[in-house]
Amino acid sequence: MSEKYVLGIDQSTQGTKALLFNSDGLLIVRCDLPHKQMVNEKGWVSHDGNEIFENVIKLIPMVVDKASIDKNDITCVGISNQRETSIAWDKNTGLPIAPAIVWQCSRAKEITEKLSEKGYGDLVREKTGIPLSPYFPAAKISWILGNIDGAREKDLTGDLRYGTMDSYLIYRLTGGNSYKTDYSNASRTQLFNLYSLQWDREIGKLFGINTSNLPEVCNSDEFFGETDFNGFLDRKIPILCALGDSHGALFGQGCHTKGMIKATYGTGSSIMMNIGDKPIQSKHGLVTSLAWGFDGKVQYVLEGNLNYTGAVISWLKDDVQLIGSAGETEELVKKANPADTTYLVPAFTGLGAPYWKNDAKAILIGMSRTTGKAEIVKAGLDCIAYQITDIILAMAEDSAVKINGLRVDGGPTRNEYLMQLQSDLTDIPVQVPDVEELSGMGAAYGAGITYGLYKKEDIFQNINRKEFKPSMNPSDKEIKYQGWKQAVSVILNK
């Protein structure tokens, strides 16, 4: 009997990856292709949706060739995607009517500002779990309908389709036969009611969006249609899982029960907590979303997003040129004076959760005459752990759940000093897995479980984790963390 494989497609902000997993859930091959990052003079950020789809089609033969497998042994597909990036396309051709608006693009800010001025902010947050913001698809789709020639007309005649990248790729891969999204992606649009688990007509009306034209919302382990990747495969295979990328990482990390948390350390960070089968409205500015829908049941999450975590290391390297590479940070920290009291608060574009001060400016504070390069680099690393600690403490208060551990992923997790500090500050074990690509792996595992190739109770046991346990003196930890809070308060009180 020949080996069977599961394909994961991870469509992310910088590029698209195709991941091939064997019948034991082990990653065999990864191939990826970048796509253009289009930024105009106004700072608008766009992607070419057709380029992204063509990259997906190109990647499948690349994976098959690199793995030297029989393409007919691929059983099914799971898709993870950059979440809030929004796109509209022609129902008949499948082609985008304009470039996709990337999640970080704020061109639709006037739309959310007007709704806020009219007093709709509380209503939107209460129903969707999300504060009014141009970063979410509701405002982006509204902008497309109001600013792209012919968009509103196509929408009125039913010839327009729009949504997040998962629904677009599913539509294209199935030749227009499937127009679906999953609970995780729907819950990030600011158009989905967390309680009724349906598109919210009232919210849609505020944004000028007819919610009956949005994709069908399904469980994350749904049958999303079949694809042969534009004829590459000899037969069509099912798409059996769709998850937003952070949700895919949460699932891939095995955070399937209430109280489990994962943190992704990337350019920024997504800290996500499984809060079980009922939504919680945060009192600390965290966002409430759906984790996923599996086995006919939904679970919810609290999420905090930070703009500057790994980006602080890039700032140290590229802007102030204190280091030549990220790898130098660990050695420099060892040389730093442990008694130094320097703090960096990286509010380069304001302070996010749980403080929410958009006009905040970054500060470097607490330096002495002996503060040097090593101490400043240490402050840069430390601020990553402090920020994530802020979010985790807020989650603990919002959820009233005892947190027993933190599962982490991303490049900076290779820094052992940072991981130990994170464990010390949060006073919980921090677990670093021996695998990467957790977003795509989560979606692929979801598909493999749905197909019947994997058993949920077994497949996640393949992941080995290095654990960092709290070892800092509690009084030392308290002094360090209070120093951080005082540094933040300087910004908040300006």
Protein Blocks (a to p, Z undefined) as FASTA:
>chain_A
ZZdddddddddfkbccdddddfkopafbdcdddddddddfkopacddfklmmmmmmmmmm
mmmmmnopafklpfbdcddddfklccdddfklopafbdcddfklcklmmmmmmmmmnopm
mmmmmmnopacdfkbmklmmmmmmmmgghklmmmmnopaccddfklmmmmmmnnopaccd
dfklmmmnopacfklopacfklmmmnopafklpccdddfkbcebjceeholambdcddfb
dcdfklmmmmmnopabghiacddddfbdcddddebjadcddfehpacddfbdcehiacdd
dddddfblmlmmmmmmmmnopafbfklmmmmmmmpcfkbccdcdfffnopadfklpakbc
cddehiafklcfklmmmmmmmmmmmmmmmmmmmmmmmnopacfbdcdedjklmpmklmmm
mmmmnopacdddfbehklmmmmmmmmmmmnopacfklmmmmpccdddddfbdfklmmmmm
mmmmmmmmmmmmZZ
